[in-house]
Amino acid sequence: MSSIPAVVRVREVDNEGRYLCTAALWDMKPCGREGDCDFSHTVPPAIRAKYDGLKEEKRLAKENAAAARRQSKRVPSPTPVSPDIEALRQEHVVVYNPEDHELGKLVAALLECVEGEELHELHKRTTLPTEPPLCPTLQHAFKLGGRKIPRQWVTVMGPRRNKKVISRMHNSAEYKAWLEGYDEWVRKVVLPKAGNGKGIYYQRPPTLRIAMPSWAATIGIHRDADYPGHHPAEINFWCPLVNVANTNTLWVESEPGKEDYRSMDLDYGQCLVFNGNLCKHFTKPNKEGRTRVSFDLRCIPAFAVDGGGGAAGSDGLPPSMIGDYGVGYMVP
């Protein structure tokens, strides 16, 4: 049986005052005493949210430690890039008109929102249907938010079933419409800012993120260069689809290694551009009472991979992946 995370051991009780079984509390495998356990296996939602948050904090701590170990094995100085790249990815906010793209409506359709349901209120859904959501990200957001997950959802949330679930989403009309709208947004917003007149390689699909009020953060402290598959000339775009601030937004350092983390307080229609390749960034546990819905991507100016000075040591070959994601190519 999996070991219990190292936290202060406090006996928790269910709604009837019975002590809770440790295995049930930490959502581990059966305790081995099924039918003969003296403790309750009915974990109240609030306690489930608390311990799910503690588990997520432990997972993020391990992830951060692994990233630190990887970083310690790296050459200390980053791969040099041209002044043009550094200028393009200086932290700034891009403003666009949401009505020109309707990304919020496209994502709302993908997340199967009912009429009148706002993205920032996703955590307020009173009942969860038996049928699992079309988008797996929404499934995990509800779980991390402390909601009791229907049994039918659990059967599609394991790693063995992820491919089928993701394929179902990718083949849906809602997802295809969202990706089409995303491509158009990249053409109108990202390409003019990062293409330098020659074009871009960009992450396709973007990373869609949902963070409900929770005990745990969703992103640990890291920089993208700590992970394989990232080009040194990447430019990060982080785009919230709701208003974000305080604990319900991204925290970023202003320059690599400075560690002066600040909350990126943005409104829907604003997009943060920054050097996520070298600047550390993270999120905090969402305590604002609002669901955060956002997407992010990385792009590489085409001139940075043509061997012409974008990044030292460029072999002139276009990237086949950006991190764990596929790559699209776009020219003016």
DRENDO-1510 file (C-alpha; in Angstrom, 1 decimal, always signed):
<recs>
REC; n; res; u; v; w
REC; 1; MET; +0.0; +0.0; +0.0 .
REC; 2; SER; +1.2; +3.5; -0.8 .
REC; 3; SER; +2.9; +5.4; +2.1 .
REC; 4; ILE; +1.0; +8.2; +3.8 .
REC; 5; PRO; +2.3; +11.7; +3.0 .
REC; 6; ALA; +4.4; +13.2; +5.8 .
REC; 7; VAL; +2.1; +15.7; +7.4 .
REC; 8; VAL; +0.8; +16.3; +10.9 .
REC; 9; ARG; -1.3; +13.3; +11.8 .
REC; 10; VAL; -4.7; +14.6; +13.0 .
REC; 11; ARG; -7.6; +12.2; +13.4 .
REC; 12; GLU; -10.3; +13.3; +11.0 .
REC; 13; VAL; -14.0; +12.3; +11.4 .
REC; 14; ASP; -16.9; +11.9; +9.1 .
REC; 15; ASN; -20.2; +13.7; +9.3 .
REC; 16; GLU; -21.4; +11.3; +12.0 .
REC; 17; GLY; -18.3; +11.7; +14.2 .
REC; 18; ARG; -16.6; +8.4; +13.2 .
REC; 19; TYR; -12.9; +8.4; +12.7 .
REC; 20; LEU; -11.9; +8.1; +9.0 .
REC; 21; CYS; -9.9; +5.3; +7.6 .
REC; 22; THR; -6.4; +6.5; +6.6 .
REC; 23; ALA; -6.6; +4.8; +3.2 .
REC; 24; ALA; -10.0; +6.5; +2.4 .
REC; 25; LEU; -8.7; +9.8; +3.7 .
REC; 26; TRP; -5.7; +9.8; +1.3 .
REC; 27; ASP; -7.7; +8.2; -1.5 .
REC; 28; MET; -5.2; +5.3; -1.7 .
REC; 29; LYS; -5.8; +1.7; -2.6 .
REC; 30; PRO; -8.3; -0.3; -0.4 .
REC; 31; CYS; -7.0; -0.6; +3.2 .
REC; 32; GLY; -6.9; -4.4; +2.9 .
REC; 33; ARG; -9.6; -4.8; +5.6 .
REC; 34; GLU; -12.6; -4.4; +3.4 .
REC; 35; GLY; -15.7; -5.4; +5.3 .
REC; 36; ASP; -13.7; -5.6; +8.5 .
REC; 37; CYS; -12.4; -2.1; +8.9 .
REC; 38; ASP; -13.3; -0.3; +12.2 .
REC; 39; PHE; -13.1; +3.2; +10.6 .
REC; 40; SER; -15.4; +5.1; +8.3 .
REC; 41; HIS; -14.7; +5.3; +4.5 .
REC; 42; THR; -17.2; +8.1; +3.9 .
REC; 43; VAL; -15.0; +11.2; +3.5 .
REC; 44; PRO; -16.9; +14.6; +3.7 .
REC; 45; PRO; -16.3; +16.8; +0.6 .
REC; 46; ALA; -14.5; +19.5; +2.6 .
REC; 47; ILE; -12.1; +17.0; +4.1 .
REC; 48; ARG; -11.6; +15.4; +0.7 .
REC; 49; ALA; -10.8; +18.8; -0.8 .
REC; 50; LYS; -8.2; +19.4; +2.0 .
REC; 51; TYR; -6.4; +16.1; +1.5 .
REC; 52; ASP; -6.6; +16.3; -2.3 .
REC; 53; GLY; -4.9; +19.6; -1.9 .
REC; 54; LEU; -2.2; +18.2; +0.4 .
REC; 55; LYS; -1.6; +15.4; -2.1 .
REC; 56; GLU; -1.3; +17.9; -4.9 .
REC; 57; GLU; +1.2; +20.0; -2.9 .
REC; 58; LYS; +3.3; +16.9; -2.3 .
REC; 59; ARG; +3.2; +16.1; -6.0 .
REC; 60; LEU; +4.2; +19.6; -7.0 .
REC; 61; ALA; +7.0; +19.6; -4.4 .
REC; 62; LYS; +8.4; +16.4; -5.9 .
REC; 63; GLU; +8.1; +17.9; -9.4 .
REC; 64; ASN; +9.9; +21.0; -8.3 .
REC; 65; ALA; +12.6; +18.9; -6.6 .
REC; 66; ALA; +13.0; +16.9; -9.8 .
REC; 67; ALA; +13.2; +20.2; -11.8 .
REC; 68; ALA; +15.9; +21.5; -9.4 .
REC; 69; ARG; +17.9; +18.3; -9.9 .
REC; 70; ARG; +17.7; +18.6; -13.7 .
REC; 71; GLN; +18.7; +22.2; -13.4 .
REC; 72; SER; +21.7; +21.4; -11.3 .
REC; 73; LYS; +23.0; +19.2; -14.1 .
REC; 74; ARG; +22.7; +21.9; -16.7 .
REC; 75; VAL; +25.3; +24.3; -17.9 .
REC; 76; PRO; +24.7; +27.4; -15.7 .
REC; 77; SER; +24.5; +29.9; -18.5 .
REC; 78; PRO; +21.5; +29.7; -20.9 .
REC; 79; THR; +21.9; +29.4; -24.6 .
REC; 80; PRO; +22.4; +32.9; -26.0 .
REC; 81; VAL; +19.7; +34.3; -28.2 .
REC; 82; SER; +19.8; +37.4; -30.4 .
REC; 83; PRO; +18.8; +40.9; -29.0 .
REC; 84; ASP; +15.8; +40.7; -31.3 .
REC; 85; ILE; +14.4; +37.7; -29.4 .
REC; 86; GLU; +15.1; +39.2; -26.0 .
REC; 87; ALA; +13.2; +42.4; -27.1 .
REC; 88; LEU; +10.2; +40.4; -28.4 .
REC; 89; ARG; +9.8; +38.5; -25.1 .
REC; 90; GLN; +10.3; +41.4; -22.7 .
REC; 91; GLU; +7.3; +41.2; -20.3 .
REC; 92; HIS; +4.3; +43.2; -21.6 .
REC; 93; VAL; +0.6; +42.9; -22.0 .
REC; 94; VAL; -1.1; +42.7; -25.4 .
REC; 95; VAL; -4.7; +43.9; -25.6 .
REC; 96; TYR; -7.2; +42.5; -28.1 .
REC; 97; ASN; -11.0; +42.8; -28.5 .
REC; 98; PRO; -12.7; +39.6; -27.2 .
REC; 99; GLU; -15.7; +40.3; -29.4 .
REC; 100; ASP; -13.5; +39.8; -32.5 .
REC; 101; HIS; -12.6; +36.3; -31.5 .
REC; 102; GLU; -15.1; +35.0; -28.9 .
REC; 103; LEU; -12.6; +32.6; -27.4 .
REC; 104; GLY; -14.6; +32.6; -24.2 .
REC; 105; LYS; -17.7; +31.4; -26.0 .
REC; 106; LEU; -15.8; +28.7; -27.9 .
REC; 107; VAL; -14.3; +27.4; -24.6 .
REC; 108; ALA; -17.7; +27.6; -22.9 .
REC; 109; ALA; -19.1; +25.3; -25.6 .
REC; 110; LEU; -16.1; +22.9; -25.2 .
REC; 111; LEU; -16.8; +22.8; -21.4 .
REC; 112; GLU; -20.5; +22.2; -22.1 .
REC; 113; CYS; -21.7; +25.4; -20.3 .
REC; 114; VAL; -25.5; +25.8; -20.1 .
REC; 115; GLU; -27.1; +29.1; -21.2 .
REC; 116; GLY; -26.2; +31.9; -18.8 .
REC; 117; GLU; -23.4; +29.9; -17.1 .
REC; 118; GLU; -20.2; +32.0; -16.8 .
REC; 119; LEU; -16.7; +30.5; -17.0 .
REC; 120; HIS; -15.7; +32.0; -13.6 .
REC; 121; GLU; -18.7; +30.2; -12.0 .
REC; 122; LEU; -17.9; +26.7; -13.2 .
REC; 123; HIS; -17.2; +25.5; -9.6 .
REC; 124; LYS; -20.8; +26.4; -8.7 .
REC; 125; ARG; -22.4; +23.6; -10.8 .
REC; 126; THR; -24.9; +22.1; -8.3 .
REC; 127; THR; -24.8; +18.6; -9.7 .
REC; 128; LEU; -22.4; +16.7; -11.8 .
REC; 129; PRO; -23.9; +14.5; -14.6 .
REC; 130; THR; -23.3; +10.8; -14.8 .
REC; 131; GLU; -21.8; +11.3; -18.3 .
REC; 132; PRO; -18.1; +12.4; -18.0 .
REC; 133; PRO; -17.4; +15.9; -19.4 .
REC; 134; LEU; -16.1; +16.1; -23.0 .
REC; 135; CYS; -13.0; +17.9; -21.8 .
REC; 136; PRO; -10.7; +15.9; -19.5 .
REC; 137; THR; -9.3; +19.1; -18.0 .
REC; 138; LEU; -12.7; +19.9; -16.6 .
REC; 139; GLN; -12.8; +16.5; -14.9 .
REC; 140; HIS; -9.6; +17.0; -13.1 .
REC; 141; ALA; -10.5; +20.6; -12.2 .
REC; 142; PHE; -13.6; +19.4; -10.3 .
REC; 143; LYS; -11.6; +16.7; -8.5 .
REC; 144; LEU; -8.9; +19.1; -7.4 .
REC; 145; GLY; -11.7; +21.5; -6.4 .
REC; 146; GLY; -12.9; +19.0; -3.9 .
REC; 147; ARG; -16.1; +17.9; -5.7 .
REC; 148; LYS; -17.3; +14.3; -5.3 .
REC; 149; ILE; -16.7; +12.7; -8.7 .
REC; 150; PRO; -19.3; +10.4; -10.1 .
REC; 151; ARG; -18.1; +6.8; -10.3 .
REC; 152; GLN; -18.5; +6.8; -14.1 .
REC; 153; TRP; -16.0; +9.7; -14.3 .
REC; 154; VAL; -13.4; +7.7; -12.4 .
REC; 155; THR; -13.3; +5.0; -15.1 .
REC; 156; VAL; -12.1; +7.5; -17.7 .
REC; 157; MET; -9.7; +9.5; -15.6 .
REC; 158; GLY; -6.9; +6.9; -15.3 .
REC; 159; PRO; -3.8; +7.0; -17.5 .
REC; 160; ARG; -4.9; +3.9; -19.5 .
REC; 161; ARG; -8.0; +5.6; -20.7 .
REC; 162; ASN; -6.7; +9.1; -21.3 .
REC; 163; LYS; -6.0; +8.4; -25.0 .
REC; 164; LYS; -9.6; +7.4; -25.7 .
REC; 165; VAL; -10.9; +10.4; -23.8 .
REC; 166; ILE; -8.6; +12.8; -25.5 .
REC; 167; SER; -9.4; +11.3; -28.9 .
REC; 168; ARG; -13.2; +11.7; -28.2 .
REC; 169; MET; -12.6; +15.4; -27.4 .
REC; 170; HIS; -10.4; +16.0; -30.4 .
REC; 171; ASN; -13.0; +14.6; -32.8 .
REC; 172; SER; -15.8; +16.7; -31.4 .
REC; 173; ALA; -17.3; +19.7; -33.3 .
REC; 174; GLU; -16.7; +21.9; -30.2 .
REC; 175; TYR; -13.0; +21.2; -30.0 .
REC; 176; LYS; -12.5; +21.7; -33.7 .
REC; 177; ALA; -14.3; +25.0; -33.5 .
REC; 178; TRP; -12.1; +26.0; -30.5 .
REC; 179; LEU; -8.9; +25.1; -32.4 .
REC; 180; GLU; -10.1; +27.0; -35.5 .
REC; 181; GLY; -10.8; +30.1; -33.3 .
REC; 182; TYR; -7.4; +29.7; -31.6 .
REC; 183; ASP; -5.6; +29.6; -35.0 .
REC; 184; GLU; -7.3; +32.8; -36.0 .
REC; 185; TRP; -6.4; +34.5; -32.7 .
REC; 186; VAL; -2.8; +33.5; -33.2 .
REC; 187; ARG; -2.9; +35.0; -36.7 .
REC; 188; LYS; -4.3; +38.3; -35.4 .
REC; 189; VAL; -2.6; +38.6; -32.0 .
REC; 190; VAL; +0.5; +36.5; -31.8 .
REC; 191; LEU; +1.9; +36.6; -35.3 .
REC; 192; PRO; +2.2; +40.4; -35.5 .
REC; 193; LYS; +3.9; +40.5; -32.0 .
REC; 194; ALA; +6.3; +37.6; -32.5 .
REC; 195; GLY; +6.7; +37.0; -36.2 .
REC; 196; ASN; +9.2; +39.8; -36.9 .
REC; 197; GLY; +7.8; +39.9; -40.4 .
REC; 198; LYS; +8.9; +36.3; -41.2 .
REC; 199; GLY; +6.5; +33.9; -39.5 .
REC; 200; ILE; +6.3; +31.8; -36.4 .
REC; 201; TYR; +6.3; +28.2; -35.2 .
REC; 202; TYR; +3.7; +28.0; -32.5 .
REC; 203; GLN; +2.3; +25.5; -30.0 .
REC; 204; ARG; -0.8; +23.7; -31.4 .
REC; 205; PRO; -2.9; +22.9; -29.5 .
REC; 206; PRO; -2.5; +25.4; -26.7 .
REC; 207; THR; -2.6; +24.3; -23.1 .
REC; 208; LEU; -6.1; +24.8; -21.7 .
REC; 209; ARG; -6.2; +25.3; -17.9 .
REC; 210; ILE; -9.0; +25.4; -15.4 .
REC; 211; ALA; -8.3; +26.2; -11.7 .
REC; 212; MET; -11.3; +26.2; -9.3 .
REC; 213; PRO; -11.1; +27.4; -5.7 .
REC; 214; SER; -8.9; +24.8; -4.1 .
REC; 215; TRP; -6.5; +23.9; -1.4 .
REC; 216; ALA; -3.7; +23.3; -3.9 .
REC; 217; ALA; -1.9; +25.2; -6.6 .
REC; 218; THR; -2.0; +23.9; -10.2 .
REC; 219; ILE; +1.5; +24.9; -11.3 .
REC; 220; GLY; +4.7; +24.6; -9.3 .
REC; 221; ILE; +7.6; +27.1; -9.5 .
REC; 222; HIS; +9.5; +26.4; -12.7 .
REC; 223; ARG; +11.0; +27.8; -15.9 .
REC; 224; ASP; +10.3; +26.1; -19.2 .
REC; 225; ALA; +14.0; +25.5; -19.9 .
REC; 226; ASP; +14.0; +23.0; -17.0 .
REC; 227; TYR; +12.0; +20.6; -19.2 .
REC; 228; PRO; +13.0; +18.9; -22.5 .
REC; 229; GLY; +11.7; +20.0; -25.9 .
REC; 230; HIS; +11.9; +23.7; -25.3 .
REC; 231; HIS; +13.7; +26.0; -27.8 .
REC; 232; PRO; +15.9; +28.7; -26.2 .
REC; 233; ALA; +14.1; +31.4; -28.3 .
REC; 234; GLU; +10.6; +30.6; -27.2 .
REC; 235; ILE; +8.2; +33.4; -26.3 .
REC; 236; ASN; +5.4; +32.7; -23.9 .
REC; 237; PHE; +1.8; +34.0; -24.2 .
REC; 238; TRP; -0.6; +33.5; -21.3 .
REC; 239; CYS; -4.2; +34.4; -22.0 .
REC; 240; PRO; -6.9; +34.3; -19.3 .
REC; 241; LEU; -10.5; +34.0; -20.5 .
REC; 242; VAL; -11.8; +35.5; -17.2 .
REC; 243; ASN; -10.6; +38.4; -15.1 .
REC; 244; VAL; -7.8; +37.2; -12.8 .
REC; 245; ALA; -5.9; +38.7; -9.8 .
REC; 246; ASN; -4.2; +37.9; -6.5 .
REC; 247; THR; -4.2; +34.1; -5.8 .
REC; 248; ASN; -6.2; +33.4; -9.0 .
REC; 249; THR; -3.6; +34.3; -11.5 .
REC; 250; LEU; +0.0; +33.5; -12.7 .
REC; 251; TRP; +2.9; +34.7; -10.6 .
REC; 252; VAL; +6.1; +35.6; -12.5 .
REC; 253; GLU; +9.6; +37.0; -11.8 .
REC; 254; SER; +10.5; +40.1; -13.7 .
REC; 255; GLU; +13.9; +38.9; -14.8 .
REC; 256; PRO; +15.6; +35.4; -14.8 .
REC; 257; GLY; +16.9; +34.7; -11.3 .
REC; 258; LYS; +15.5; +37.8; -9.6 .
REC; 259; GLU; +12.7; +35.9; -7.8 .
REC; 260; ASP; +10.6; +39.1; -7.3 .
REC; 261; TYR; +7.4; +37.3; -8.0 .
REC; 262; ARG; +4.3; +39.4; -8.8 .
REC; 263; SER; +0.7; +38.5; -9.6 .
REC; 264; MET; -0.3; +39.1; -13.2 .
REC; 265; ASP; -3.6; +40.9; -12.7 .
REC; 266; LEU; -5.4; +40.9; -16.1 .
REC; 267; ASP; -8.9; +41.2; -17.6 .
REC; 268; TYR; -10.4; +39.1; -20.3 .
REC; 269; GLY; -9.1; +40.7; -23.5 .
REC; 270; GLN; -5.5; +41.0; -22.1 .
REC; 271; CYS; -2.7; +38.6; -22.8 .
REC; 272; LEU; +0.6; +38.4; -21.0 .
REC; 273; VAL; +3.8; +38.0; -23.1 .
REC; 274; PHE; +6.9; +37.0; -21.1 .
REC; 275; ASN; +10.1; +35.0; -21.1 .
REC; 276; GLY; +8.8; +31.8; -19.5 .
REC; 277; ASN; +11.8; +29.9; -20.9 .
REC; 278; LEU; +14.0; +31.5; -18.3 .
REC; 279; CYS; +11.8; +33.5; -15.9 .
REC; 280; LYS; +10.3; +31.3; -13.1 .
REC; 281; HIS; +6.6; +31.3; -12.8 .
REC; 282; PHE; +3.9; +29.5; -10.7 .
REC; 283; THR; +0.4; +29.7; -9.4 .
REC; 284; LYS; -1.0; +29.8; -5.8 .
REC; 285; PRO; -3.9; +27.9; -4.3 .
REC; 286; ASN; -7.0; +29.7; -5.7 .
REC; 287; LYS; -8.7; +31.5; -2.7 .
REC; 288; GLU; -10.6; +34.1; -4.7 .
REC; 289; GLY; -14.0; +32.2; -5.0 .
REC; 290; ARG; -13.8; +32.4; -8.9 .
REC; 291; THR; -12.8; +29.7; -11.4 .
REC; 292; ARG; -9.8; +30.6; -13.5 .
REC; 293; VAL; -10.0; +29.5; -17.2 .
REC; 294; SER; -7.0; +30.3; -19.4 .
REC; 295; PHE; -4.8; +29.0; -22.2 .
REC; 296; ASP; -1.1; +29.4; -22.9 .
REC; 297; LEU; +1.2; +28.7; -25.7 .
REC; 298; ARG; +4.8; +29.2; -26.7 .
REC; 299; CYS; +6.0; +30.3; -30.1 .
REC; 300; ILE; +9.3; +30.6; -31.8 .
REC; 301; PRO; +10.0; +33.3; -34.4 .
REC; 302; ALA; +11.0; +31.6; -37.7 .
REC; 303; PHE; +14.2; +33.6; -38.0 .
REC; 304; ALA; +15.4; +32.0; -34.7 .
REC; 305; VAL; +15.7; +28.5; -36.3 .
REC; 306; ASP; +17.0; +29.5; -39.8 .
REC; 307; GLY; +20.6; +29.5; -38.7 .
REC; 308; GLY; +20.7; +33.2; -39.1 .
REC; 309; GLY; +21.3; +34.4; -35.5 .
REC; 310; GLY; +18.1; +33.7; -33.7 .
REC; 311; ALA; +19.7; +31.3; -31.3 .
REC; 312; ALA; +23.3; +30.1; -31.0 .
REC; 313; GLY; +23.9; +26.6; -32.4 .
REC; 314; SER; +20.6; +26.5; -34.4 .
REC; 315; ASP; +20.7; +23.7; -36.9 .
REC; 316; GLY; +18.2; +25.3; -39.2 .
REC; 317; LEU; +15.7; +22.6; -38.7 .
REC; 318; PRO; +12.1; +23.5; -37.8 .
REC; 319; PRO; +10.9; +22.2; -34.3 .
REC; 320; SER; +8.9; +19.0; -34.4 .
REC; 321; MET; +7.5; +19.6; -30.9 .
REC; 322; ILE; +7.3; +22.5; -28.4 .
REC; 323; GLY; +7.5; +20.8; -25.0 .
REC; 324; ASP; +4.9; +18.0; -25.1 .
REC; 325; TYR; +2.8; +19.7; -27.8 .
REC; 326; GLY; +2.6; +19.7; -31.6 .
REC; 327; VAL; +3.8; +22.6; -33.7 .
REC; 328; GLY; +2.0; +24.8; -36.2 .
REC; 329; TYR; +3.6; +27.1; -38.7 .
REC; 330; MET; +2.2; +30.5; -39.7 .
REC; 331; VAL; +3.5; +33.2; -42.0 .
REC; 332; PRO; +2.2; +36.8; -42.5 .
</recs>
